Amino acid sequence: MATTVTSDSPDTAPVTGTHLTEHSITVAAPPQACYALVADVASWPQVFGPTVHVEVQEESRDDAGTGEQLLRIWAIANEQVRTWTSRRTLDPHSRTVTFRQVVPAAPVASMGGTWRIEALEDGTTRVVLLHDYRAVHDDPEAEELIERAVDRNSVAELAALKNAAELGESAAELQFTFSDSVTVAGAAGDVYAFLDRADLWPERLPHVARLALTEDEPGIQHMDMDTRSPDGSLHNTTSVRVCLRDRREIVYKQLRVPVAMRVHTGRWTIEPSGDGETLTVTSWHTVVLDPEGVRSALGPDATLAEARALVRKALGTNSSTTLRHAKQFAEDVHAGT
């Protein structure tokens, strides 16, 4: 259920021109499980479809989890990646999380709200997501754009939270993280340049048949890629990448994933090795399997363990190939060849 209320009256809104919305959903899971998903921002890219990446910049919480966080969030709104900084106040006792954007992204002038987790008598949980927002200069077109984004993302986030919470203990069987690394005797900037210039991958990587890359905003890349499998078949994926050039790190989220997966996120990191002379370059993957997709792709008797092994091999093979070529590129530059 979703309801939207718009108010221009100072008696009913925090600021003149502020719009108020309320979205809610009933979840067949304990309220503690629902609250935990809202509180754990590290898991948001795996839980919430619109969320690409979240970083905790400041945090002050007690042993019970009560306190504040300052977050940097990258998320998709109206098919564009937006980034903003928000401050959250977490109260596990009342099971509420309030949030307020500190540095909004235009056309948003202000944005805030509350997650409210309510226990129901039948053992289910009602999750309420409230927003208040205002557009820059109270522009009507911007207000309509923000309203669509808030409505679409709120509905998607509540549905995703419901799905994740209702999985219960089986969620641990579906999600797994793994990595592959190489040691590079070269410069971090050269490794990063290879990973950043994904538009050149069809020329540089044998498993990339086609790749269309757009970067309308510096550091935010949209990729549409055809990957060649060992049997010669092509698989298409689309991704959003957040390129953190200041620390030479790239995080990404696939928006179109193979049928056996529900979610695939990843990260490329470049760090000094323990010897002080070389670099350790790592490709990280976090995958959430789709049980129905696994049976559809691998057969009705396929197990999650079999699916994990196949996904691990497929993704690991491609990322290891990319790592080897990035290593060769950086070491050739270092050697002057």
C-alpha positions in Angstrom: 0.0 0.0 0.0 1.2 3.5 -0.8 -0.3 6.8 0.0 0.9 10.3 -0.9 0.1 13.5 0.8 1.2 16.9 -0.5 1.1 20.0 1.8 2.0 23.6 1.3 0.7 24.7 4.7 3.1 25.5 7.6 0.6 23.9 9.9 1.0 20.4 8.3 4.5 20.5 6.8 8.0 21.2 8.1 8.6 23.9 5.5 6.2 25.7 3.1 6.3 23.8 -0.2 7.3 20.6 1.5 5.7 17.4 0.1 5.0 14.4 2.3 4.6 10.8 1.2 3.9 7.5 3.0 4.5 4.0 1.7 4.1 0.8 3.7 4.1 -3.0 3.3 3.3 -6.0 5.5 6.1 -8.5 6.0 5.8 -12.1 7.2 8.8 -11.8 9.4 9.7 -10.6 12.9 10.1 -6.8 13.4 13.7 -7.4 14.6 14.6 -8.9 11.2 13.1 -6.0 9.3 14.8 -3.4 11.4 18.2 -5.2 11.0 17.9 -4.9 7.2 17.2 -1.2 7.4 20.0 -0.6 10.0 22.7 -2.6 8.1 23.6 -0.2 5.3 26.5 -2.4 4.2 24.0 -4.9 2.8 21.8 -2.3 1.0 23.3 -2.9 -2.5 22.4 -6.6 -2.1 18.9 -5.9 -0.7 17.6 -2.8 -2.4 17.6 -2.6 -6.2 18.1 1.2 -6.5 21.1 1.3 -4.2 24.4 1.0 -6.0 26.9 1.8 -3.1 26.9 3.1 0.4 29.8 4.3 2.6 29.7 5.1 6.3 31.7 8.3 6.7 31.0 8.9 10.4 29.4 6.8 13.1 28.6 7.1 16.7 26.6 4.2 18.2 26.4 2.5 21.6 26.5 -1.2 22.2 22.7 -1.5 21.6 23.1 0.1 18.2 21.5 3.5 19.1 23.2 6.5 17.6 24.0 8.4 14.4 25.7 7.8 11.1 26.8 10.0 8.3 26.4 8.2 4.9 27.4 8.8 1.3 24.9 7.0 -0.9 24.8 6.3 -4.6 21.4 5.2 -5.9 19.4 5.1 -9.1 16.5 7.5 -9.4 14.6 8.0 -12.6 17.2 5.9 -14.5 20.1 8.1 -13.4 22.6 7.6 -10.6 22.4 10.2 -7.9 24.7 10.7 -5.0 24.1 12.5 -1.7 25.1 12.6 1.9 22.6 11.7 4.6 22.6 11.7 8.4 20.7 8.9 10.1 19.5 8.4 13.7 19.0 4.8 14.7 16.8 3.8 17.6 16.5 0.0 17.9 14.3 0.2 21.0 11.5 2.0 19.0 12.6 0.4 15.8 12.8 3.6 13.9 15.5 5.1 11.6 15.2 8.8 10.7 17.3 10.3 7.9 18.0 13.7 6.5 20.0 14.5 3.4 22.9 16.8 4.4 24.1 17.5 0.9 21.1 16.9 -1.5 21.6 16.4 -5.2 19.6 18.8 -7.5 16.8 19.1 -8.2 16.2 18.1 -4.6 16.5 21.1 -2.2 15.8 19.0 0.9 14.9 15.4 1.6 14.3 13.5 4.8 12.1 10.8 6.3 11.7 7.9 8.7 11.7 4.1 8.5 9.2 2.8 11.1 8.9 -0.9 12.0 5.7 -1.9 13.7 4.9 -5.3 15.2 1.4 -6.6 14.3 -0.8 -8.8 16.4 -0.8 -11.7 14.0 3.0 -11.9 14.2 3.7 -10.1 11.0 5.4 -6.7 10.7 4.3 -3.4 9.1 7.1 -1.4 7.6 6.4 2.2 7.0 8.6 4.5 4.9 7.9 8.3 5.2 9.5 11.0 3.1 9.4 14.8 3.1 11.0 16.7 0.3 11.2 20.0 -1.4 12.4 20.8 -4.9 14.8 23.6 -5.8 12.9 26.8 -6.2 9.7 24.8 -5.7 9.8 24.1 -9.4 6.6 22.1 -10.4 8.5 20.0 -13.0 11.2 19.1 -10.5 8.5 18.3 -7.9 6.9 15.9 -10.3 10.3 14.3 -11.1 11.1 13.8 -7.4 7.6 12.5 -6.7 8.0 9.8 -9.3 11.5 8.8 -8.1 10.4 8.7 -4.4 7.3 6.6 -5.3 9.2 4.2 -7.6 12.1 3.7 -5.2 10.0 3.4 -2.1 7.8 0.7 -3.6 10.9 -1.1 -4.9 12.7 -0.9 -1.6 9.8 -2.1 0.5 9.2 -5.0 -1.8 12.9 -5.9 -1.7 13.0 -5.6 2.1 9.9 -7.9 2.3 11.6 -10.5 0.1 14.8 -10.4 2.0 13.2 -10.5 5.5 10.9 -13.4 4.5 13.8 -15.5 3.3 14.8 -15.9 7.0 17.8 -18.2 7.6 17.8 -19.4 4.0 19.3 -16.0 3.0 22.7 -17.1 4.2 22.6 -20.0 1.7 21.9 -17.6 -1.2 24.5 -15.0 -0.6 28.3 -15.5 -0.9 31.4 -13.3 -1.4 34.7 -14.3 -3.0 37.8 -12.6 -4.5 40.7 -13.1 -6.8 44.0 -11.2 -6.6 47.3 -10.7 -8.5 50.6 -9.0 -7.4 51.7 -6.2 -9.7 55.2 -4.7 -10.0 53.9 -1.5 -11.4 52.2 1.8 -10.6 48.7 2.0 -9.1 47.7 4.7 -11.5 48.4 2.4 -14.5 46.4 -0.4 -13.0 43.5 1.9 -12.3 43.7 3.4 -15.8 43.3 -0.1 -17.3 40.3 -0.9 -15.1 38.8 2.6 -15.5 39.0 2.5 -19.4 36.5 -0.3 -19.8 35.6 1.1 -23.2 38.9 -0.3 -24.4 38.2 -3.8 -23.0 37.0 -5.3 -26.3 40.5 -4.6 -27.7 42.3 -5.7 -24.5 40.3 -8.6 -23.1 39.6 -11.9 -25.0 36.3 -12.5 -23.2 34.7 -9.1 -23.9 33.1 -9.2 -27.3 31.4 -5.7 -27.0 31.2 -3.0 -24.5 29.3 0.3 -24.7 30.3 2.8 -21.9 28.8 6.2 -21.1 30.0 8.6 -18.4 27.7 11.6 -18.4 29.0 12.5 -14.9 32.6 12.1 -13.9 33.1 8.9 -12.0 29.7 7.4 -12.8 29.9 4.9 -15.6 27.1 2.9 -17.3 28.2 -0.3 -19.0 26.4 -2.5 -21.5 28.7 -5.6 -22.1 28.6 -8.8 -24.1 30.8 -11.4 -22.5 32.0 -14.4 -24.5 31.8 -17.8 -22.7 34.3 -20.7 -23.4 31.7 -22.4 -25.6 31.5 -19.2 -27.7 28.0 -18.1 -26.5 27.5 -14.5 -25.6 25.9 -13.2 -22.4 24.8 -9.6 -21.9 25.0 -7.7 -18.7 24.4 -4.0 -17.8 26.1 -2.4 -14.9 26.6 0.9 -13.1 30.2 1.7 -11.8 31.2 4.2 -9.2 34.8 5.1 -9.9 36.5 6.5 -6.8 39.6 7.9 -8.5 41.1 9.5 -5.4 41.7 6.1 -3.8 41.8 4.1 -7.0 38.9 1.9 -6.3 35.9 1.0 -8.5 32.6 -0.4 -7.2 29.8 -1.7 -9.4 26.4 -3.2 -9.5 25.0 -5.2 -12.3 21.5 -4.1 -13.3 20.9 -7.0 -15.7 22.2 -10.3 -14.3 22.3 -13.9 -15.5 19.1 -15.9 -14.8 20.7 -17.8 -11.8 21.5 -14.6 -9.9 19.3 -12.2 -8.1 22.0 -9.7 -7.3 25.7 -9.2 -8.3 27.8 -6.5 -6.9 31.6 -6.1 -7.1 34.7 -4.0 -6.3 38.1 -3.5 -7.8 40.8 -2.5 -5.2 44.4 -1.6 -5.6 46.5 -1.7 -2.4 50.2 -1.8 -1.4 51.5 -5.3 -0.9 53.3 -6.3 2.4 56.7 -6.0 0.8 56.3 -2.3 0.2 57.4 -2.6 -3.4 54.5 -4.2 -5.3 50.7 -3.9 -5.4 47.9 -6.3 -4.6 45.0 -5.9 -7.1 41.8 -7.6 -6.1 38.5 -8.3 -7.7 35.7 -8.8 -5.2 32.3 -10.3 -6.0 29.1 -10.6 -3.9 26.3 -12.7 -5.4 22.8 -13.4 -4.3 21.4 -16.5 -6.0 17.8 -16.8 -7.3 16.5 -20.3 -6.4 13.9 -20.3 -9.2 16.5 -19.0 -11.6 19.0 -21.7 -10.6 16.4 -24.4 -11.3 15.5 -22.8 -14.6 19.1 -22.5 -15.7 20.5 -25.8 -14.3 17.5 -28.1 -14.0 14.9 -28.9 -11.4 17.4 -31.0 -9.3 20.2 -28.5 -9.2 21.4 -27.5 -5.8 22.5 -24.2 -4.5 26.0 -25.6 -3.8 26.3 -26.5 -7.5 25.1 -23.1 -8.5 27.6 -21.4 -6.2 30.4 -23.4 -7.7 29.4 -22.6 -11.3 28.9 -18.9 -10.6 32.2 -18.8 -8.7 34.0 -20.4 -11.7 32.4 -18.2 -14.3 32.9 -14.9 -12.6 36.3 -15.8 -11.2 37.6 -16.9 -14.6 36.6 -13.6 -16.2 37.9 -11.4 -13.4 41.2 -13.3 -13.2 41.6 -12.8 -16.9 41.0 -9.1 -16.4 43.5 -9.0 -13.5 46.2 -10.7 -15.6 45.9 -8.3 -18.4 45.8 -5.3 -16.0 49.0 -6.7 -14.4 50.7 -7.0 -17.8 49.6 -3.5 -18.9 51.0 -1.9 -15.7 54.2 -3.8 -15.7 54.8 -3.1 -19.4 54.4 0.6 -18.7 56.7 0.4 -15.7 59.3 -1.4 -17.8 58.9 1.2 -20.6 57.9 -1.5 -23.1 
